[in-house]
């Protein structure tokens, strides 16, 4: 006889869901969250696109044994063992509503690499944009000082004037829509074993070219109104107006 499974309300200590737990109440979190949600809800402005940017580490691995190709009636097979060849960093940027993205493979993720990526983003991908409103996280390299580390002052200042930075809250990386693009890349492109940066770049270039041609964007439905209802617990309680001022008799 088949043993009954665990009941719906039974504790399952062997199962853990890993997630970023939002703060109970944080004015700083709410302020940054609403700033980004309002950006996402605006009509698309070609001269002021909203672009989400982040970085993703990718391990470089190759097969330890020659894989077996697929044959009729049998799928391809590869050995569990693999060879490690270090890692690379994928810089990604996504025009949320325009459906344009740029994925670039770097050996590292220093401030000068960040600056050079944004230089390419400004002059090659969005040369017509007056201002690029960039959604990004709180890495120490994600600041306009990185422009001055990488370029002469004139170019650094020109780039600094092209970008308007909007930071996600601490523990609020889910608000950066480019993480959805990274998730799609992991599923559709990065499952194959790639042992060199060149091989990784070739795979990503082909994948993003197809998505850019099809203008694959993101339909972001979560807005400030929904946040004030569903995430009410992270909003600080307002002070009583009567407690904000005191009348002192002299």
Residue frames relative to the residue before (quaternion, step in Angstrom):
aa qw qx qy qz dx dy dz
X 1.0000 0.0000 0.0000 0.0000 0.00 0.00 0.00
X 0.4773 -0.6870 0.4771 0.2693 3.52 -0.92 0.93
X 0.4176 -0.7143 0.5029 0.2499 3.58 -0.84 1.01
X 0.5074 -0.6583 0.4539 0.3213 3.59 -0.96 0.80
X 0.4652 -0.6705 0.5036 0.2836 3.58 -1.08 0.71
X 0.6865 -0.4688 0.3383 0.4411 3.57 -1.26 0.11
X 0.4891 -0.6549 0.4901 0.3029 3.52 -1.06 0.76
X 0.7050 -0.5100 0.3008 0.3904 3.53 -1.23 0.59
X 0.7892 0.3435 -0.1657 0.4814 3.59 0.87 -0.92
X 0.4427 0.6873 -0.4699 0.3329 3.59 1.22 0.21
X 0.5030 -0.6342 0.4906 0.3226 3.58 -1.14 0.65
X 0.1043 -0.7782 0.6178 0.0433 3.55 -1.06 0.82
X 0.1425 -0.8542 0.4937 0.0788 3.60 0.35 1.25
X 0.6171 0.5574 -0.3515 0.4301 3.60 1.19 -0.39
X 0.6945 0.4337 -0.2671 0.5082 3.59 1.24 -0.26
X 0.0221 0.7878 -0.6125 0.0606 3.54 -0.84 1.05
X 0.2086 -0.7447 0.6208 0.1281 3.57 -0.92 0.93
X 0.2304 -0.7812 0.5673 0.1212 3.56 -0.68 1.09
X 0.1464 0.7804 -0.5816 0.1767 3.55 -0.68 1.14
X 0.4748 -0.6246 0.5206 0.3367 3.55 -1.25 0.36
X 0.2353 -0.7921 0.5522 0.1106 3.53 -0.50 1.21
X 0.3899 -0.7414 0.4998 0.2204 3.57 -0.62 1.14
X 0.5809 -0.5868 0.4232 0.3730 3.61 -1.13 0.53
X 0.6070 -0.5686 0.4059 0.3788 3.54 -1.18 0.51
X 0.7715 -0.1460 0.1189 0.6077 3.58 0.92 -0.88
X 0.1730 0.7877 -0.5669 0.1682 3.55 -0.59 1.15
X 0.3602 -0.7432 0.5271 0.2003 3.55 -0.55 1.18
X 0.6379 0.5331 -0.3303 0.4469 3.59 1.02 -0.79
X 0.6397 0.5179 -0.3210 0.4685 3.59 0.97 -0.84
X 0.6786 0.5030 -0.2902 0.4497 3.57 0.84 -1.01
X 0.6499 0.5354 -0.3301 0.4266 3.59 0.89 -0.89
X 0.6985 0.4478 -0.2764 0.4849 3.59 0.88 -0.92
X 0.6253 0.5469 -0.3412 0.4399 3.58 1.00 -0.76
X 0.7012 0.4602 -0.2834 0.4649 3.59 0.81 -0.96
X 0.5792 0.5710 -0.3727 0.4468 3.59 1.10 -0.63
X 0.7090 0.4467 -0.2637 0.4778 3.60 0.85 -0.95
X 0.6480 0.5172 -0.3314 0.4502 3.60 0.92 -0.81
X 0.6415 0.5075 -0.3280 0.4724 3.60 1.04 -0.69
X 0.5992 0.5452 -0.3553 0.4664 3.60 1.09 -0.66
X 0.6873 0.5003 -0.2834 0.4438 3.56 0.87 -0.97
X 0.6979 0.4854 -0.2733 0.4501 3.59 1.08 -0.67
X 0.5265 0.6430 -0.4167 0.3682 3.61 1.21 -0.20
X 0.5626 -0.5630 0.4675 0.3847 3.61 -1.18 0.47
X 0.5839 -0.6044 0.4068 0.3582 3.55 -1.09 0.67
X 0.0953 -0.7815 0.6166 0.0055 3.54 -0.89 1.05
X 0.3675 -0.7713 0.4774 0.2052 3.57 -0.34 1.25
X 0.6911 0.4766 -0.2815 0.4648 3.57 1.07 -0.67
X 0.7766 0.2091 -0.1150 0.5830 3.59 1.26 -0.37
X 0.0112 0.8486 -0.5288 0.0076 3.62 0.65 1.04
X 0.3598 -0.6784 0.5949 0.2377 3.53 -1.27 0.56
X 0.0177 -0.8177 0.5721 -0.0617 3.57 -0.47 1.23
X 0.2408 -0.7724 0.5764 0.1152 3.57 -0.85 1.03
X 0.0518 -0.8193 0.5703 -0.0279 3.58 -0.81 1.01
X 0.1581 0.7628 -0.6187 0.1022 3.56 -1.09 0.77
X 0.3702 -0.7051 0.5607 0.2268 3.54 -1.37 0.05
X 0.1051 -0.8013 0.5885 0.0232 3.56 -1.08 0.78
X 0.3259 -0.7355 0.5520 0.2195 3.63 -0.78 0.94
X 0.0719 -0.7824 0.6183 0.0215 3.57 -1.06 0.79
X 0.3530 -0.7386 0.5364 0.2052 3.56 -0.81 0.99
X 0.2928 -0.7374 0.5837 0.1728 3.57 -1.03 0.82
X 0.1143 0.7948 -0.5815 0.1305 3.58 -0.56 1.18
X 0.1276 -0.7680 0.6222 0.0821 3.55 -1.21 0.56
X 0.6253 -0.5559 0.3979 0.3764 3.56 -1.26 0.38
X 0.3925 -0.7118 0.5330 0.2349 3.56 -1.06 0.80
X 0.7649 0.1603 -0.1019 0.6154 3.56 1.28 -0.43
X 0.6103 -0.5732 0.3970 0.3760 3.57 -1.12 0.59
X 0.4076 -0.7168 0.5033 0.2586 3.63 -0.71 1.02
X 0.4063 -0.6750 0.5572 0.2625 3.54 -1.27 0.45
X 0.4003 -0.7384 0.4826 0.2483 3.62 -0.67 1.02
X 0.6010 -0.5532 0.4348 0.3792 3.53 -1.28 0.38
X 0.0693 -0.7609 0.6442 0.0350 3.55 -1.16 0.73
X 0.6727 -0.4836 0.3390 0.4458 3.61 -1.15 0.39
X 0.8189 0.2108 -0.1860 0.5003 3.54 -0.75 1.08
X 0.7762 0.2222 -0.1432 0.5724 3.60 1.25 -0.04
X 0.3988 -0.7239 0.5119 0.2343 3.57 -0.91 0.95
X 0.6485 -0.4963 0.3958 0.4200 3.56 -1.30 0.23
X 0.1742 -0.7882 0.5855 0.0749 3.58 -1.13 0.67
X 0.0022 0.7757 -0.6311 -0.0043 3.54 -1.12 0.73
X 0.5720 -0.6235 0.4195 0.3289 3.55 -1.11 0.70
X 0.5763 -0.5880 0.4389 0.3599 3.57 -1.17 0.60
X 0.6630 0.5123 -0.3117 0.4482 3.57 1.00 -0.76
X 0.0044 0.7863 -0.6177 0.0160 3.54 -1.14 0.67
X 0.4250 -0.6853 0.5336 0.2547 3.53 -1.31 0.33
X 0.3286 -0.7494 0.5454 0.1816 3.57 -0.91 0.94
X 0.0736 -0.7953 0.6014 0.0207 3.56 -1.05 0.83
X 0.7117 -0.4265 0.2569 0.4955 3.57 1.01 0.76
X 0.4298 -0.6794 0.5265 0.2766 3.55 -1.18 -0.55
X 0.2255 -0.7356 0.6206 0.1512 3.51 -1.37 0.26
X 0.3400 -0.7147 0.5691 0.2232 3.55 -1.30 0.23
X 0.2006 -0.7741 0.5924 0.0976 3.56 -0.82 1.04
X 0.1970 -0.7485 0.6247 0.1029 3.56 -0.73 1.13
X 0.0261 -0.8220 0.5686 -0.0186 3.57 -0.83 0.97
X 0.0169 -0.7702 0.6375 0.0042 3.55 -1.13 0.75
X 0.0659 -0.8075 0.5860 -0.0120 3.56 -0.94 0.93
X 0.3081 -0.6971 0.6216 0.1808 3.53 -0.92 1.03
X 0.4355 -0.7740 0.3912 0.2411 3.52 -0.12 1.38
X 0.8174 0.2426 -0.1041 0.5120 3.60 0.76 -1.03
X 0.6435 0.5334 -0.3297 0.4388 3.59 1.16 -0.47
X 0.3885 -0.7608 0.4501 0.2600 3.59 1.23 -0.38
X 0.5350 0.5831 -0.4314 0.4332 3.59 1.12 0.62
X 0.0075 -0.8037 0.5949 -0.0045 3.53 -0.94 0.86
X 0.1538 -0.7444 0.6392 0.1173 3.52 -1.36 0.38
X 0.0191 -0.7731 0.6334 -0.0287 3.55 -0.73 1.15
X 0.0026 -0.8147 0.5757 -0.0699 3.54 -0.69 1.11
X 0.3097 -0.7570 0.5520 0.1625 3.58 -0.90 0.98
X 0.0466 -0.7902 0.6110 -0.0120 3.57 -0.88 1.03
X 0.5300 -0.6107 0.4771 0.3442 3.54 -1.21 0.45
X 0.8000 0.0999 -0.0182 0.5913 3.57 1.11 -0.66
X 0.3559 -0.7325 0.5451 0.1991 3.55 -1.36 0.00
X 0.2073 0.7977 -0.5323 0.1934 3.57 0.88 0.96
X 0.7158 -0.4532 0.3170 0.4263 3.56 -1.31 0.16
X 0.6545 0.5071 -0.3274 0.4552 3.60 0.98 -0.77
X 0.6183 0.5297 -0.3460 0.4662 3.61 1.11 -0.60
X 0.6186 0.5336 -0.3214 0.4789 3.55 1.08 -0.78
X 0.6715 0.5021 -0.2945 0.4585 3.59 0.90 -0.94
X 0.6723 0.4961 -0.2998 0.4604 3.58 0.92 -0.87
X 0.6169 0.5336 -0.3405 0.4677 3.57 1.09 -0.68
X 0.6828 0.4699 -0.2926 0.4768 3.59 0.92 -0.86
X 0.5714 0.5689 -0.3758 0.4568 3.59 1.15 -0.57
X 0.6724 0.4767 -0.2886 0.4872 3.57 0.93 -0.91
X 0.6304 0.5449 -0.3306 0.4431 3.56 1.00 -0.82
X 0.7038 0.4788 -0.2651 0.4529 3.58 0.92 -0.94
X 0.7989 0.3578 -0.1671 0.4537 3.58 0.77 -1.03
X 0.7421 0.3835 -0.2292 0.4996 3.62 1.13 -0.52
X 0.7709 0.3723 -0.1970 0.4779 3.58 0.85 -0.94
X 0.8093 0.1125 -0.0421 0.5750 3.61 0.98 -0.84
X 0.0669 0.8440 -0.5306 0.0406 3.63 0.70 0.96
X 0.6626 0.5189 -0.3011 0.4484 3.59 1.17 -0.54
X 0.5763 0.6286 -0.3743 0.3642 3.60 1.16 -0.47
X 0.4033 -0.6985 0.5393 0.2422 3.55 -0.94 0.93
X 0.7870 0.0128 0.0352 0.6159 3.56 0.99 -0.93
X 0.1846 -0.7540 0.6204 0.1115 3.56 -0.95 0.91
X 0.2094 -0.7810 0.5787 0.1062 3.56 -0.52 1.19
X 0.1200 -0.8496 0.5134 -0.0120 3.52 -0.19 1.37
X 0.2017 -0.7466 0.6266 0.0963 3.54 -0.87 1.09
X 0.1646 0.7923 -0.5640 0.1644 3.58 -0.66 1.08
X 0.5344 -0.6401 0.4499 0.3197 3.56 -1.27 0.32
X 0.6761 -0.5651 0.3523 0.3155 3.53 -1.35 -0.08
X 0.2096 0.7761 -0.5619 0.1950 3.61 0.99 0.69
X 0.5832 -0.6170 0.3988 0.3467 3.57 -1.04 0.74
X 0.6612 0.5072 -0.3104 0.4574 3.61 1.15 -0.53
X 0.6119 0.5760 -0.3438 0.4191 3.58 1.24 -0.37
X 0.5112 0.5897 -0.4700 0.4123 3.55 0.40 1.25
X 0.6328 -0.5795 0.3662 0.3600 3.55 -1.22 0.46
X 0.4993 0.6379 -0.4324 0.3960 3.57 1.23 -0.15
X 0.5680 0.6060 -0.3799 0.4072 3.59 1.17 -0.52
X 0.5723 0.5827 -0.3864 0.4285 3.61 1.14 -0.55
X 0.7024 0.4708 -0.2665 0.4625 3.57 0.97 -0.87
X 0.5880 0.5390 -0.3732 0.4737 3.59 1.24 -0.28
X 0.7558 0.4190 -0.2046 0.4597 3.57 1.03 -0.79
X 0.8219 0.2137 -0.0654 0.5240 3.60 0.99 -0.78
X 0.6195 -0.5035 0.4279 0.4237 3.54 -1.33 0.16
X 0.6952 -0.5227 0.2888 0.4002 3.62 -1.13 0.56
X 0.6403 0.5386 -0.3455 0.4249 3.61 0.96 -0.76
X 0.6900 0.4519 -0.2737 0.4948 3.59 0.87 -0.95
X 0.6285 0.5442 -0.3378 0.4414 3.57 0.97 -0.82
X 0.6770 0.4832 -0.2975 0.4688 3.58 0.92 -0.86
X 0.6260 0.5386 -0.3435 0.4472 3.58 0.99 -0.78
X 0.6796 0.4779 -0.2909 0.4744 3.58 0.93 -0.86
X 0.6285 0.5438 -0.3363 0.4430 3.55 0.99 -0.82
X 0.6706 0.4938 -0.2922 0.4702 3.58 1.08 -0.71
X 0.6330 0.5504 -0.3299 0.4330 3.60 1.18 -0.46
X 0.7573 0.3811 -0.1893 0.4954 3.58 1.13 -0.63
X 0.1357 -0.7299 0.6651 0.0807 3.50 -1.25 0.73
X 0.2330 -0.8211 0.5105 0.1042 3.58 -0.39 1.24
X 0.0361 -0.7579 0.6514 -0.0020 3.56 -1.06 0.92
X 0.1994 -0.8313 0.5135 0.0743 3.57 -0.41 1.25
X 0.4570 -0.6463 0.5354 0.2945 3.55 -1.09 0.74
X 0.5701 -0.5694 0.4405 0.3960 3.61 -1.16 0.39
X 0.5897 -0.5151 0.4643 0.4139 3.56 -1.26 0.30
X 0.8082 0.1012 -0.1617 0.5572 3.59 -0.83 1.09
X 0.6194 0.5334 -0.3618 0.4483 3.60 1.11 0.58
X 0.2076 0.8196 -0.5129 0.1488 3.59 1.08 0.67
X 0.5368 0.6252 -0.4067 0.3944 3.61 1.20 -0.35
X 0.6042 0.5666 -0.3529 0.4351 3.59 1.24 -0.33
X 0.6095 0.5275 -0.3536 0.4746 3.58 1.26 -0.19
X 0.3571 -0.7976 0.4465 0.1924 3.58 -0.28 1.27
X 0.5554 0.6128 -0.4146 0.3797 3.62 1.14 -0.36
X 0.5369 0.6094 -0.4238 0.4010 3.62 1.16 -0.32
X 0.5901 0.5504 -0.3644 0.4648 3.59 1.18 -0.46
X 0.6335 0.5156 -0.3175 0.4818 3.57 1.10 -0.72
X 0.6328 0.5171 -0.3247 0.4762 3.57 1.02 -0.76
X 0.6403 0.5250 -0.3249 0.4569 3.59 0.99 -0.81
X 0.6488 0.5056 -0.3123 0.4753 3.58 1.01 -0.80
X 0.6424 0.5242 -0.3217 0.4572 3.58 1.01 -0.82
X 0.6438 0.5247 -0.3273 0.4507 3.59 0.96 -0.82
X 0.7029 0.4650 -0.2670 0.4673 3.58 0.99 -0.81
X 0.7975 0.3606 -0.1550 0.4583 3.57 0.83 -1.00
X 0.8175 0.2866 -0.1003 0.4894 3.58 1.11 -0.59
X 0.7887 0.3957 -0.1734 0.4373 3.56 0.90 -0.91
X 0.4583 0.6843 -0.4615 0.3297 3.60 1.18 0.23
X 0.5895 0.5613 -0.3703 0.4475 3.58 1.19 -0.47
X 0.4841 -0.6570 0.4933 0.3010 3.57 -1.16 0.60
X 0.0143 0.7885 -0.6111 0.0677 3.53 -0.78 1.11
X 0.2356 -0.8431 0.4761 0.0838 3.54 -0.57 1.18
X 0.7588 0.2992 -0.1852 0.5481 3.60 1.25 -0.19
X 0.6165 -0.5433 0.4201 0.3851 3.55 -1.25 0.46
X 0.6321 0.5408 -0.3387 0.4397 3.58 0.99 -0.78
X 0.6625 0.4971 -0.3076 0.4684 3.57 0.93 -0.86
X 0.6373 0.5194 -0.3193 0.4713 3.58 0.99 -0.81
X 0.6634 0.5102 -0.3043 0.4549 3.58 0.92 -0.91
X 0.6446 0.5232 -0.3260 0.4521 3.60 0.97 -0.80
X 0.6476 0.5086 -0.3182 0.4698 3.58 0.97 -0.82
X 0.6946 0.4786 -0.2829 0.4566 3.59 0.85 -0.96
X 0.6312 0.5436 -0.3380 0.4379 3.59 0.99 -0.79
X 0.6653 0.4909 -0.3045 0.4729 3.58 0.93 -0.88
X 0.6640 0.5178 -0.3024 0.4466 3.57 0.97 -0.88
X 0.7166 0.4391 -0.2716 0.4690 3.58 0.83 -0.94
X 0.5737 0.5781 -0.3858 0.4335 3.61 1.10 -0.54
X 0.6548 0.5059 -0.3060 0.4708 3.57 0.95 -0.87
X 0.6940 0.4691 -0.2883 0.4640 3.60 0.87 -0.88
X 0.6293 0.5217 -0.3392 0.4656 3.60 1.06 -0.63
X 0.6422 0.5213 -0.3223 0.4603 3.57 1.02 -0.78
X 0.7178 0.4158 -0.2373 0.5055 3.57 1.09 -0.72
X 0.3438 -0.7713 0.4712 0.2547 3.60 1.35 -0.02
X 0.1457 0.8049 -0.5536 0.1561 3.56 0.82 1.02
X 0.0427 -0.8138 0.5794 -0.0158 3.56 -0.52 1.18
X 0.4764 -0.6290 0.5219 0.3242 3.55 -1.30 -0.39
X 0.2237 -0.7439 0.6131 0.1438 3.56 -0.93 0.90
X 0.0871 -0.8220 0.5628 -0.0051 3.56 -0.17 1.33
X 0.1373 -0.8491 0.5092 0.0278 3.58 -0.38 1.25
X 0.6008 0.5684 -0.3644 0.4279 3.59 1.20 -0.32
X 0.0089 -0.8289 0.5580 -0.0399 3.59 -0.55 1.14
X 0.7506 -0.4028 0.2749 0.4459 3.56 -1.33 0.01
X 0.6251 0.5413 -0.3437 0.4451 3.58 1.00 -0.77
X 0.6697 0.4842 -0.2953 0.4794 3.57 0.94 -0.86
X 0.6326 0.5440 -0.3356 0.4374 3.56 1.00 -0.81
X 0.6768 0.5044 -0.3027 0.4426 3.59 0.93 -0.84
X 0.6723 0.4473 -0.2945 0.5110 3.56 1.27 -0.30
X 0.7702 0.3912 -0.2060 0.4597 3.57 0.67 -1.13
X 0.7623 0.2927 -0.1727 0.5509 3.59 1.14 -0.58
X 0.1475 0.8442 -0.5032 0.1109 3.53 1.13 0.67
X 0.6433 0.5700 -0.3316 0.3891 3.60 1.02 -0.75
X 0.6777 0.4770 -0.3176 0.4608 3.61 1.14 -0.41
X 0.5562 0.5792 -0.4030 0.4391 3.60 1.28 -0.01
X 0.4466 -0.6908 0.4887 0.2908 3.62 -0.78 0.93
X 0.4948 -0.6266 0.5067 0.3252 3.54 -1.18 0.57
X 0.4434 -0.7047 0.4881 0.2618 3.54 -0.91 0.94
X 0.5045 -0.6473 0.4833 0.3049 3.52 -1.10 0.73
X 0.5429 -0.5908 0.4883 0.3433 3.53 -1.24 0.55
X 0.4870 -0.6878 0.4434 0.3052 3.65 -0.67 1.04
X 0.6282 0.5511 -0.3427 0.4292 3.60 1.09 -0.68
X 0.6839 0.4827 -0.2890 0.4645 3.57 1.21 -0.46
X 0.5744 0.6291 -0.3687 0.3720 3.57 1.25 -0.24
X 0.7874 0.1541 -0.1023 0.5881 3.57 1.18 -0.40
X 0.1770 -0.7803 0.5940 0.0832 3.54 -1.07 0.64
X 0.3194 -0.7261 0.5801 0.1851 3.54 -1.01 0.85
X 0.1224 -0.8032 0.5818 0.0379 3.54 -0.65 1.09
X 0.2621 -0.7653 0.5711 0.1392 3.55 -0.70 1.12
X 0.1750 -0.7836 0.5903 0.0827 3.54 -0.91 0.94
